[in-house]
Amino acid sequence: MTVEQIKSEAALYLSSLQDQILPLQQSYLGMNGKYWQGVGTPNPPPEDGAIGNPDPTVARQGLPSWQTFGASIPFSAPFAIRCDEERWPDGTRAFVIRAYFGWGDGTWTGSIRYKGSWDDLDWEYMEIPD
């Protein structure tokens, strides 16, 4: 697989995840006062087009797993996924869903933030120096 093929597959998955995760997050926020956070899986993330197998049963300590939370993750994929909460200086809460994978000497990360509405998918490459 090429970088562009992996990014395209990840973008398709993130788009479908947006639809399913928003009502789950709104409910979780209402009941818990914060957004749910999904641990990155698989760990380590796939590299250079390899296929990984995300684990729906992994969870951050004290939080539901992806499966228990109700978010579907791919059975196999050339990327890993995670979900993180953010708190902004004005007190606003947001969450970010990410797909990421190693390539060469760095990592590609595609992120979509929800802060009252969805941002556009943004890709970044971070090279890790020797």
Secondary structure, 3 states (H helix, E strand, C coil): CCHHHHHHHHHHHHHHHHHHHHHHHHHHHHHHCCCCCEEEECCCCCECCCCECCCCCCCCCCCCCHHHHCCCCCCCECCEEEEEEEECCCCCEEEEEEEEEEECCEEEEEEEEECCCECCCEEEEEECCC
